[in-house]
Amino acid sequence: MDLSADQRAIRDVVREFAVEEIRPTAREGDRDQSFPENVWDGLADVDVTGLTTPEAYGGFDADRLTYALVNEELAYGALSVATALSVHCLVTSCIAEFGDETLREEWLPDMASGRPVGAFALSEPQAGSNPRQMATVARREGDEYVIDGEKQWITNGTRSGVVVVFAKTDLGDDDSITQFLVPKDTAGLSVGEKEDKLGLRASDTTSLTFDGVRIPERYRLTEEGDGLAAALSILTGGRLGIAAQAVGVAQSALDEALAYAQEREQFDGPIADIQSIRHKLAEMATTVQAGRLLTWDAAERMERGEDARRAASMAKYFASEGAVDVANEAVQIHGGYGYMTEFPVERLYRDAKVTTIYEGTSEIQRDIVARDLLE
């Protein structure tokens, strides 16, 4: 599967940015749970914050494979940064696809330039893998909607300026889920404390509480009841991004292990001469490349307009589980040093795990694949 000259050029630019600008901030961001806003501004300077924004509104409007390449390279630098961008891009995708012309003109040019940052509010404390159980409600009052409820595990929860929110217009009707756009400064919208997480620590993850939040009718993105189908269609692309990010984390772990194995000497030579280490590295490289090719296949299917749900779920499942395996072996190759925070592999190991959970767990991905096979 060949990349075009433009795709290779974009990949190289983002890889250089990831290595020179993102990686140096990764350890501090992980330690202090602080997001590198200067890095975000740098992403805007290279037009990446407009990745899924149409060109008519100042965006990059990347094809699906380019989107995957950018996500992989950013995650190679730090998963927290890649995750923040992918969620921002979910929001711009929602506005571009479901918003009317007024909303697109109001929000997309500024978001393509990096601010306001977007957040995507679907999950709830009691409704993670099954969004139909959500309890957030948006009641119609005249030409407004009043939203009440709580959302959980919201990436960019603190730093965002606008939120795509999913709510039922009738709490007793699971088929009434609708998609809304809510400016962050709307009265009644409050942000919870940042979650203290195992990994992805530089990315701010919070709850959002909606207490009588009033928005005009024009901020409804979908027709009433069409929100869940919209969410699932957008999340297919989101899973492609997570698969690519998992590949980026795995590639980073592999590269760290390769460098260490050639530098670290034991038994009168580098440990890369030991057969068990060489075999680990070979298996790791195979896992990384298999995940990458599954991701590229899903991207090309989506770009052709095919139903890519199975392909995206396969890619997300394999690449995320593979990232955990590769990062685990990278720690093992480092031995005791792999357990120390001064070496990046321990952070990569912690970060990798979340790719098997968010935007659909591995169990959900297997269910999607199996259901598609058996229908």
Secondary structure, DSSP 4 states (H G I P E B T S, - for coil): -PPPHHHHHHHHHHHHHIIIIIHHHHHHHHHHT---HHHHHHHHHTTGGGTTS-GGGT-----HHHHHHHHHHHHHH-HHHHHHHHHHHHHHHHHHHHS-HHHHHHHHHHHHTT-SPEEEE--BTTBSS-GGG---EEEEETTEEEEEEEEEEEETTTT-SEEEEEEESSTT-GGGEEEEEEETTSTTEEE-PPP--SS-TTS-EEEEEEEEEEEEGGGB-S-TT-HHHHHHHHHHHHHHHHHHHHHHHHHHHHHHHHHHHHH-EETTEEGGGSHHHHHHHHHHHHHHHHHHHHHHHHHHHHHTT---HHHHHHHHHHHHHHHHHHHHHHHHHHGGGGGSTTSHHHHHHHHHHHTTTTTS-HHHHHHHHHHHHH-
